[in-house]
Amino acid sequence: MKRGLIALCGMVLVAVNAIANDKPNIILIFADDLGPGMLSCYGQQIVTTPHIDRLADEGISFENYYGGVFCAPARWTLLTGMHDGRIGGFKHTRAGLPIKRDAGEISEKEYQKQLEELKANAHPIADNEVFLAQVAQEAGYKTAQFGKLDRGFLTWHERVKRFGWDFYEGLYDHVRCHGFYPPYIWRNGEKVELEGNPYPNCGKASQDGMDEPVGKFGETYCPDVFVESMLDYIREHGEAIRSGKDLKPFFIYHPTQLPHGPSAVPAIHPDYVDDRRLDLSEKKYATMVKILDNHVGQILDELKKQGLDDNTVVFFASDNGHEMYSGPFIDYKKQKTPDGRKYNLTDNKFRTSEVDDVFNGAGGRAGLKRSGYQGGIQCVMMARWPGSIPKGRTTDLLTAHYDFMATVADIGGVDAPEGKDGISYLPTLLGKPQTTTHDYVVVANTWKIMGGSSIMTSDGWKLIQDNKTGEFQLYHIAEDNEERNELSAKYPERVEQMKKNLLRELNSERPDL
């Protein structure tokens, strides 16, 4: 009798899992300011990243993948499925208001007044606008977000929910994300106090990272809180599946603060405590990358423990290109190389391989975050799905953040919303022919710091506009990814055609609304 009951329970569990596994769970880990050169699978010599490397080793790496030039447009293009040259791509709220209130610089009444003004002036969301999480919801997913909410700039509960998140935990304000010890975070509209974190500015460190001791800013390290909450969410899902209480797969989006600076860590990682190659700021930064890698490992381990590993596709990407938070960081802000030379757009592009960046985080690429050169916009993207994505592959398929929405829709078995700019790269993930591809992708840029908006073609060409002079440069990045050989004089007809396409896309209307 007992043995028959056990057998029956086993049959029920198998049936439940068969229903639950109809669609895979989806996780996107979205790093902040992480250059490809910071990963050991891309040649990093000081910081080892075995868990992120594992995603590449056991899945696929995209070698021709583009994000934004900084956090807000990068997140906008990911969440909307539109390239950031569209109207609204660079529109975001002003950050920093909650810190003024928490620090006593303005009253609660004044805070509420200014907040309402910000809400009224925020870029409006159309009634028919569809966001990434809503596509996942339509496909039958529970949606959850942990970390740097919305576009990373000032947001609020109703706005986060409008984006389609069934559950969220994180930070409403971009400036508060620059500290790693906030007094509180937000969970589904409720304030959650964090123990031992007294500073209104969330314990923001100095920009050069050299004048504060490690562990000064508080007791509760915010990135650890978010990862623990993610792990709890995964555990609860696994338990629910095993008990037959919940048959919906999950879509988790984790826009982490790491390794965005100013660098702050609970303790220097043991690998770097006695490393004489590194000063204090560099040890902190290396530790932040190491913490991010360990978080990826914890997530993969928990999926395995819960029996969800084979039925979960894990994506890992960075929002934009590399940024430095140690060494010659200040020199880049001054638009000079450490030897005092003003950088230019011909023979002195700012490269981490040619300045005092001990990590070479941009991996030889020109420019950094806020630049339209490859160092500012070419991003990491990996995906792992055991048994479905063949192991250890790379692809040069031309892709961008705005393709993620269409890919999630494809994985979930629903149509992507009409009028979006993205395409699904699910066929490439699965090792099948990719019949639909981009002729080109666009990354907009309004910063007048180093190279403006860019267009990259499927046959390996790139045109970039200088925001200061309006001039255009042409590179064959398929053979010259470091953008050392400018070819506009040699190929004027190509320049004109790519220029026409780029200018048509910039500040263009959104066909999805």
LOFILUM-569011 format. One record per residue (C-alpha): residue in one letter; x, y, z. Coordinates in pm, whole numbers, padded with zeros to 5 digits, always signed. Example, Ala and Ser with C-alpha at 12.3 -4.5 7.8 and 13.67 -1.06 7.14 Angstrom:
2
a+01230-00450+00780
s+01367-00106+00714
END
This chain:
513
m+00000+00000+00000
k+00272+00245+00099
r+00485+00148-00198
g+00190+00209-00434
l+00133+00552-00279
i+00499+00640-00329
a+00480+00528-00690
l+00165+00736-00743
c+00330+01043-00588
g+00626+00989-00817
m+00398+00979-01120
v+00225+01299-01009
l+00561+01474-00959
v+00679+01369-01303
a+00354+01500-01453
v+00385+01831-01268
n+00744+01878-01381
a+00648+01793-01738
i+00393+02076-01735
a+00628+02317-01555
n+00912+02241-01796
d+00707+02322-02106
k+00890+02656-02115
p+01231+02721-01962
n+01288+02965-01680
i+01482+03272-01792
i+01741+03471-01596
l+01921+03781-01722
i+02216+03899-01514
f+02290+04254-01628
a+02629+04380-01514
d+02703+04753-01480
d+03000+04906-01668
l+03177+04570-01712
g+03416+04565-02006
p+03488+04238-02189
g+03852+04268-02090
m+03762+04217-01722
l+03672+03852-01779
s+03934+03580-01776
c+03764+03407-02070
y+03851+03721-02271
g+04210+03733-02153
q+04199+03907-01814
q+04525+03819-01637
i+04468+03949-01282
v+04102+03885-01200
t+03975+03531-01246
t+03606+03486-01330
p+03547+03109-01340
h+03170+03123-01295
i+03107+03376-01572
d+03358+03186-01785
r+03147+02877-01724
l+02853+03043-01899
a+03072+03078-02207
d+03226+02732-02176
e+02888+02562-02134
g+02692+02788-02369
i+02741+03053-02635
s+02925+03387-02646
f+02822+03674-02874
e+03124+03848-03023
n+02939+04119-03214
y+02695+04245-02950
y+02607+04608-02871
g+02459+04792-02572
g+02430+05162-02501
v+02684+05434-02419
f+02571+05459-02055
c+02319+05307-01818
a+01990+05487-01891
p+01969+05440-02272
a+02113+05089-02238
r+01832+04992-02003
w+01574+05175-02211
t+01665+04981-02525
l+01665+04651-02335
l+01326+04709-02173
t+01151+04862-02476
g+01290+04652-02761
m+01373+04974-02951
h+01713+05110-03046
d+01805+05414-02839
g+01809+05649-03136
r+01431+05647-03126
i+01251+05939-02964
g+01268+05890-02588
g+01582+05680-02584
f+01782+05936-02389
k+01497+06081-02185
h+01518+05999-01815
t+01427+06149-01480
r+01671+06348-01268
a+01826+06135-00994
g+01936+06224-00641
l+01616+06360-00487
p+01572+06086-00220
i+01923+06149-00087
k+01841+06517-00034
r+01533+06419+00167
d+01716+06149+00367
a+02003+06388+00445
g+01764+06655+00574
e+01847+06898+00294
i+01479+06922+00203
s+01165+06847+00403
e+00929+06559+00334
k+00677+06810+00206
e+00927+06962-00034
y+01039+06615-00139
q+00683+06516-00229
k+00636+06840-00420
q+00953+06792-00625
l+00874+06425-00680
e+00534+06511-00822
e+00699+06766-01051
l+00945+06501-01170
k+00663+06257-01234
a+00474+06518-01434
n+00781+06597-01646
a+00896+06237-01693
h+00889+06095-02044
p+00530+05971-02073
i+00449+05604-02111
a+00189+05546-02379
d-00112+05335-02285
n-00027+05085-02558
e+00346+05065-02485
v+00469+04711-02418
f+00778+04641-02210
l+01005+04338-02175
a+00847+04197-01859
q+00499+04232-02008
v+00605+04015-02300
a+00724+03755-02050
q+00393+03782-01864
e+00202+03725-02188
a+00413+03412-02242
g+00300+03281-01904
y+00598+03379-01687
k+00613+03513-01335
t+00836+03819-01356
a+01079+03945-01094
q+01345+04217-01087
f+01626+04257-00832
g+01867+04552-00818
k+01892+04878-01009
l+01528+04936-01103
d+01373+05085-01417
r+01634+05269-01628
g+01849+05315-01317
f+01734+05675-01264
l+01465+05802-01029
t+01153+05586-01039
w+00863+05489-00812
h+00636+05196-00733
e+00360+05259-00986
r+00613+05309-01264
v+00803+04989-01185
k+00479+04793-01183
r+00381+04951-01516
f+00692+04791-01663
g+00540+04451-01591
w+00712+04322-01278
d+00506+04091-01060
f+00772+04120-00790
y+01063+04357-00744
e+01328+04445-00491
g+01579+04719-00541
l+01677+05083-00555
y+01457+05352-00705
d+01731+05607-00760
h+02041+05613-00979
v+02252+05816-00736
r+02169+05584-00446
c+02304+05299-00664
h+02649+05461-00645
g+02672+05359-00281
f+02662+04998-00169
y+02529+05044+00185
p+02183+05205+00151
p+01980+05254+00472
y+01685+05092+00295
i+01568+04934-00028
w+01221+04891-00180
r+01028+04565-00210
n+00699+04586-00400
g+00645+04942-00280
e+00738+04873+00083
k+01049+05023+00242
v+01285+04758+00382
e+01547+04884+00628
l+01900+04743+00600
e+02080+04686+00928
g+02384+04892+01015
n+02374+05130+00717
p+02346+05485+00856
y+02447+05708+00565
p+02185+05888+00350
n+02422+05878+00051
c+02438+05498+00086
g+02803+05509+00183
k+02928+05642-00150
a+03307+05620-00160
s+03549+05872-00305
q+03585+05855-00681
d+03950+05752-00677
g+03886+05485-00412
m+04206+05564-00223
d+04105+05757+00090
e+03855+05534+00273
p+03926+05212+00456
v+03741+04901+00346
g+03418+04831+00536
k+03373+05186+00665
f+03032+05253+00517
g+02799+05005+00679
e+02726+04647+00774
t+02488+04526+00501
y+02632+04509+00149
c+02347+04575-00090
p+02452+04348-00382
d+02460+04053-00142
v+02106+04134-00029
f+01974+04123-00385
v+02145+03795-00465
e+02017+03633-00145
s+01666+03744-00237
m+01711+03596-00585
l+01827+03268-00435
d+01523+03264-00204
y+01298+03329-00503
i+01454+03036-00691
r+01425+02810-00385
e+01059+02897-00336
h+00992+02826-00701
g+01165+02490-00681
e+00969+02395-00372
a+00643+02506-00532
i+00710+02301-00844
r+00789+01994-00635
s+00468+02034-00438
g+00258+02105-00745
k+00149+02449-00620
d+00291+02664-00898
l+00329+02566-01260
k+00443+02901-01403
p+00807+02940-01508
f+00993+03251-01392
f+01166+03535-01570
i+01423+03702-01343
y+01603+04023-01439
h+01900+04112-01218
p+02042+04458-01302
t+02325+04448-01049
q+02522+04752-00933
l+02846+04561-00980
p+03110+04656-01073
h+03001+05022-01114
g+03201+05252-00890
p+03301+05429-00681
s+03443+05100-00559
a+03333+04979-00217
v+03357+04628-00075
p+03314+04459+00265
a+03671+04324+00247
i+03947+04288-00008
h+03931+03947-00171
p+04213+03717-00050
d+04349+03689-00405
y+04441+04060-00401
v+04533+04143-00041
d+04906+04099-00105
d+04910+04163-00479
r+05183+04423-00525
r+05067+04505-00876
l+04755+04674-00735
d+04694+04986-00530
l+04398+05009-00290
s+04149+05131-00552
e+04252+04853-00789
k+04218+04591-00516
k+03868+04717-00444
y+03771+04709-00808
a+03912+04361-00861
t+03716+04248-00556
m+03393+04389-00697
v+03438+04192-01019
k+03516+03886-00809
i+03197+03936-00602
l+02995+03958-00924
d+03151+03635-01047
n+03078+03462-00715
h+02715+03577-00738
v+02687+03412-01079
g+02827+03094-00924
q+02573+03106-00641
i+02286+03140-00888
l+02407+02847-01098
d+02455+02634-00787
e+02105+02710-00661
l+01950+02620-00994
k+02128+02286-00970
k+02014+02227-00611
q+01652+02297-00703
g+01656+02069-01006
l+01603+02368-01235
d+01941+02377-01408
d+01847+02198-01730
n+01527+02397-01763
t+01670+02747-01712
v+01839+02964-01971
v+02083+03207-01806
f+02189+03517-01996
f+02478+03740-01885
a+02539+04084-02036
s+02671+04429-01949
d+02479+04751-02008
n+02752+04944-02186
g+03125+04926-02247
h+03401+04947-01989
e+03448+05220-01730
m+03750+05261-01506
y+03719+05313-01131
s+04087+05297-01052
g+04419+05404-01200
p+04375+05666-01478
f+04002+05717-01423
i+04041+06089-01351
d+04257+06138-01660
y+03982+06001-01883
k+03729+06241-01731
k+03968+06525-01817
q+03994+06384-02171
k+04366+06337-02131
t+04597+06040-02122
p+04805+06002-01802
d+05107+06160-01972
g+04907+06481-02015
r+04830+06456-02386
k+04483+06557-02496
y+04327+06257-02664
n+04186+06290-03012
l+03988+06082-03258
t+04276+05981-03483
d+04607+05868-03332
n+04536+05913-02960
k+04205+05746-02887
f+04181+05658-02520
r+04262+05286-02486
t+04296+05096-02160
s+04579+04902-02325
e+04780+05222-02370
v+04724+05397-02036
d+04790+05296-01677
d+04493+05061-01650
v+04650+04752-01496
f+04345+04548-01600
n+04309+04668-01962
g+03936+04637-01905
a+03835+04745-02256
g+04068+04485-02404
g+04243+04719-02649
r+03924+04877-02779
a+03912+05253-02830
g+03715+05464-02583
l+03519+05382-02270
k+03165+05430-02138
r+02997+05735-02299
s+03203+05686-02615
g+03065+05562-02944
y+03386+05373-03016
q+03395+04999-02954
g+03524+05035-02599
g+03205+05221-02509
i+02939+05013-02680
q+03061+04660-02758
c+02934+04444-02474
v+02956+04099-02327
m+02663+03863-02392
m+02659+03494-02304
a+02383+03238-02271
r+02374+02893-02111
w+02089+02641-02136
p+02207+02284-02071
g+02084+02036-02328
s+01946+02307-02557
i+02235+02548-02629
p+02535+02354-02762
k+02845+02404-02548
g+03141+02628-02609
r+03029+02813-02919
t+03083+03171-03030
t+02882+03368-03283
d+02951+03684-03479
l+02579+03743-03537
l+02512+04116-03523
t+02294+04168-03215
a+02201+04434-02960
h+02014+04480-02633
y+01695+04556-02820
d+01692+04199-02958
f+01639+04052-02613
m+01264+04119-02603
a+01203+03934-02930
t+01420+03648-02808
v+01225+03617-02482
a+00900+03618-02679
d+01036+03341-02904
i+01149+03132-02608
g+00807+03180-02448
g+00621+03086-02765
v+00444+03419-02826
d+00475+03683-03095
a+00689+03986-03021
p+00494+04313-03012
e+00453+04480-03350
g+00680+04767-03448
k+00976+04677-03228
d+01331+04703-03364
g+01463+04373-03234
i+01489+04025-03384
s+01495+03692-03204
y+01831+03519-03193
l+01684+03198-03049
p+01779+03001-03364
t+02142+03097-03309
l+02118+02996-02943
l+01992+02653-03043
g+02252+02605-03316
k+01998+02639-03596
p+02008+02862-03908
q+01937+03229-03832
t+01711+03328-04120
t+01619+03674-03989
t+01911+03912-03929
h+01986+04283-03901
d+02128+04476-04194
y+02261+04712-03929
v+02225+04809-03563
v+02231+05161-03422
v+02369+05299-03095
a+02289+05666-03030
n+02511+05901-02830
t+02457+06262-02723
w+02775+06290-02512
k+03040+06523-02649
i+03321+06328-02491
m+03467+06085-02744
g+03284+05974-03054
g+02912+06005-03110
s+02637+05788-03257
s+02728+05476-03451
i+02590+05232-03704
m+02732+04881-03745
t+02650+04662-04047
s+02615+04288-04076
d+02914+04274-04313
g+03148+04425-04055
w+03153+04800-04123
k+03102+05083-03875
l+03033+05452-03925
i+03067+05687-03628
q+02990+06057-03606
d+03199+06299-03405
n+02955+06489-03182
k+03184+06793-03170
t+03257+06844-03540
g+02979+06648-03709
e+03236+06460-03918
f+03207+06088-03989
q+03465+05813-03961
l+03451+05469-04123
y+03607+05149-03989
h+03606+04789-04102
i+03561+04644-03754
a+03543+04286-03882
e+03921+04318-03932
d+03996+04626-03720
n+03792+04609-03400
e+04036+04848-03230
e+03942+05117-03484
r+04294+05213-03579
n+04250+05247-03958
e+04003+05517-04066
l+03876+05444-04419
s+03623+05713-04511
a+03841+05864-04785
k+03881+05524-04946
y+03511+05432-04945
p+03308+05755-04989
e+03002+05579-05136
r+02982+05345-04838
v+03010+05642-04604
e+02718+05818-04776
q+02491+05516-04760
m+02567+05439-04395
k+02538+05808-04307
k+02194+05819-04467
n+02080+05515-04268
l+02220+05645-03939
l+02072+05994-03967
r+01735+05848-04063
e+01730+05643-03741
l+01838+05916-03501
n+01546+06096-03333
s+01307+05885-03537
e+00947+05811-03450
r+00864+05485-03273
p+00671+05246-03501
d+00555+05042-03201
l+00329+05319-03063
END
